[in-house]
């Protein structure tokens, strides 16, 4: 399980990195623009804005602390996996230096009060939401489907907000899910 989890994170990064090729980059940008500028009910945008908190660093830290309090025997491994996922996400952002959609295309509607200043690839919010979805599933199985749905909504919300491309979100999800599955694999040993 541990090797498979690590492989998932690596494959997610590699498949997400196809944005560096001209063809996929154009399709990724076109899909982002379609999702970002689509007319839709205002209630959908409000829902996406409300669920954004589930991908933020403060929520991530709070959720990790809650899990550590519930399962102190697994806390060290959880913290190591979370730090590894965060560090890898930040490191790849520094290396990839992908500009945010709102920085590259004047048609993009920015739906956030604060502009993110770091690179777009991979999505840190999607990584954190994906990580927490697997952790929630493992610790409180009844919350698994809800946490997974929230992870998807957080990722789609980042595209709708104009701050990420779909491949950024995909890579973030894979990193988060892979890191949390690695934690579970490590704990199973």
C-alpha positions as CSV (number, residue, x, y, z in Angstrom):
1,X,0.0,0.0,0.0
2,X,2.8,2.4,0.9
3,X,4.5,2.0,-2.5
4,X,1.2,2.4,-4.4
5,X,0.4,5.5,-2.4
6,X,3.8,7.1,-3.3
7,X,3.3,6.0,-6.9
8,X,-0.1,7.7,-7.0
9,X,1.4,11.0,-5.9
10,X,4.2,10.8,-8.4
11,X,1.9,9.8,-11.3
12,X,-0.5,12.6,-10.4
13,X,2.3,15.1,-10.6
14,X,3.6,13.7,-13.9
15,X,0.1,13.6,-15.5
16,X,-0.7,17.0,-14.2
17,X,2.6,18.3,-15.6
18,X,1.5,17.7,-19.1
19,X,0.4,21.3,-19.0
20,X,4.0,22.0,-20.0
21,X,3.2,20.6,-23.5
22,X,1.5,23.0,-25.9
23,X,-1.5,20.8,-26.8
24,X,-2.5,19.9,-23.3
25,X,-1.7,23.4,-22.0
26,X,-4.2,24.8,-24.5
27,X,-6.9,22.3,-23.6
28,X,-6.3,22.9,-19.9
29,X,-6.6,26.7,-20.4
30,X,-9.7,26.3,-22.5
31,X,-11.5,24.1,-19.9
32,X,-10.5,26.5,-17.1
33,X,-11.9,29.4,-19.0
34,X,-15.1,27.5,-19.8
35,X,-15.6,26.6,-16.1
36,X,-14.6,30.1,-14.9
37,X,-16.7,32.2,-17.2
38,X,-19.8,30.0,-17.5
39,X,-23.1,31.6,-16.6
40,X,-24.7,29.8,-13.7
41,X,-26.9,30.3,-10.6
42,X,-25.3,32.6,-8.0
43,X,-26.1,29.9,-5.4
44,X,-23.4,27.7,-6.9
45,X,-20.8,30.4,-6.6
46,X,-21.8,31.1,-3.0
47,X,-21.6,27.3,-2.2
48,X,-18.1,27.2,-3.8
49,X,-17.0,30.3,-1.8
50,X,-18.3,28.8,1.5
51,X,-16.6,25.4,0.9
52,X,-13.2,27.1,0.1
53,X,-12.3,27.0,3.8
54,X,-11.9,23.2,3.6
55,X,-8.7,23.6,1.5
56,X,-7.1,26.4,3.5
57,X,-4.0,25.9,5.7
58,X,-5.7,27.0,9.0
59,X,-8.5,24.4,8.5
60,X,-5.9,21.8,7.5
61,X,-3.9,22.4,10.7
62,X,-7.1,22.4,12.8
63,X,-8.2,19.1,11.3
64,X,-4.8,17.5,11.7
65,X,-4.8,18.6,15.4
66,X,-8.2,17.1,15.9
67,X,-7.2,13.8,14.3
68,X,-4.0,13.8,16.4
69,X,-6.1,14.3,19.6
70,X,-8.4,11.5,18.6
71,X,-5.6,9.1,17.6
72,X,-2.4,10.1,19.4
73,X,-0.7,6.8,18.4
74,X,-1.0,7.8,14.7
75,X,-0.2,11.5,15.2
76,X,3.5,11.5,14.4
77,X,3.0,9.7,11.1
78,X,0.1,12.0,10.2
79,X,2.2,15.1,10.8
80,X,5.1,13.6,8.8
81,X,2.9,12.8,5.9
82,X,1.2,16.2,6.0
83,X,4.5,18.0,6.2
84,X,5.9,15.9,3.3
85,X,2.8,16.7,1.2
86,X,3.0,20.4,2.0
87,X,6.7,20.5,1.3
88,X,6.4,18.7,-2.0
89,X,3.6,21.0,-3.1
90,X,5.6,24.1,-2.2
91,X,8.8,22.7,-3.8
92,X,7.0,21.8,-7.1
93,X,5.4,25.3,-7.2
94,X,8.8,26.9,-6.9
95,X,10.3,24.7,-9.7
96,X,7.3,24.8,-12.0
97,X,6.5,28.5,-11.7
98,X,3.2,28.2,-13.5
99,X,1.4,31.5,-13.7
100,X,-2.1,31.7,-12.3
101,X,-5.0,31.9,-14.9
102,X,-6.0,35.4,-13.9
103,X,-2.4,36.5,-14.6
104,X,-2.3,35.1,-18.1
105,X,-5.8,35.7,-19.6
106,X,-7.7,39.0,-19.2
107,X,-11.0,37.1,-19.7
108,X,-10.6,35.2,-16.5
109,X,-13.0,36.3,-13.8
110,X,-11.2,36.4,-10.4
111,X,-13.6,35.4,-7.7
112,X,-11.4,35.9,-4.7
113,X,-10.9,38.9,-2.5
114,X,-7.2,38.2,-2.1
115,X,-5.0,37.2,-5.1
116,X,-2.7,34.2,-4.4
117,X,0.9,35.2,-4.9
118,X,2.5,31.7,-5.3
119,X,2.6,29.6,-8.4
120,X,-0.5,27.7,-9.6
121,X,0.9,24.2,-10.1
122,X,0.0,22.1,-8.1
123,X,-3.0,23.3,-6.2
124,X,-2.2,23.4,-2.4
125,X,-5.9,23.7,-1.5
126,X,-6.8,20.6,-3.6
127,X,-3.8,18.8,-2.0
128,X,-5.0,19.6,1.5
129,X,-8.6,18.8,0.8
130,X,-7.7,15.4,-0.8
131,X,-5.4,14.6,2.1
132,X,-8.1,15.3,4.6
133,X,-10.7,13.3,2.7
134,X,-8.7,10.1,3.0
135,X,-7.8,10.9,6.6
136,X,-11.5,11.5,7.4
137,X,-12.4,8.3,5.7
138,X,-9.9,6.4,7.8
139,X,-10.6,8.0,11.1
140,X,-14.4,8.6,10.9
141,X,-15.7,6.4,8.0
142,X,-19.2,7.8,8.2
143,X,-17.7,11.1,7.1
144,X,-15.8,9.6,4.2
145,X,-18.2,10.4,1.3
146,X,-18.8,13.9,2.6
147,X,-15.1,14.6,2.9
148,X,-14.5,13.3,-0.6
149,X,-17.3,15.4,-2.0
150,X,-15.9,18.5,-0.3
151,X,-12.4,17.7,-1.8
152,X,-13.9,17.7,-5.3
153,X,-15.9,20.9,-4.6
154,X,-12.8,22.6,-3.2
155,X,-10.9,21.7,-6.3
156,X,-13.6,22.8,-8.7
157,X,-14.0,26.0,-6.7
158,X,-10.4,26.9,-7.3
159,X,-10.9,26.6,-11.1
160,X,-14.2,28.5,-10.9
161,X,-12.4,31.2,-8.8
162,X,-9.9,31.7,-11.6
163,X,-6.8,30.8,-9.6
164,X,-6.1,27.3,-10.9
165,X,-6.2,25.2,-14.0
166,X,-7.8,21.8,-13.9
167,X,-4.4,20.0,-14.1
168,X,-3.2,22.0,-11.1
169,X,-6.2,20.7,-9.1
170,X,-5.7,17.1,-10.4
171,X,-2.0,17.1,-9.4
172,X,-2.9,18.6,-6.0
173,X,-5.6,15.9,-5.4
174,X,-3.2,13.1,-6.3
175,X,-0.5,14.5,-4.0
176,X,-2.8,14.8,-1.1
177,X,-4.5,11.4,-1.6
178,X,-1.1,9.8,-2.2
179,X,0.4,11.3,1.0
180,X,-2.5,10.3,3.2
181,X,-2.6,6.8,1.8
182,X,1.2,6.6,2.4
183,X,0.4,7.6,6.1
184,X,-2.2,4.8,6.3
185,X,0.3,2.3,4.7
186,X,3.0,3.4,7.1
187,X,0.6,3.0,10.1
188,X,-0.5,-0.5,8.8
189,X,3.2,-1.7,9.1
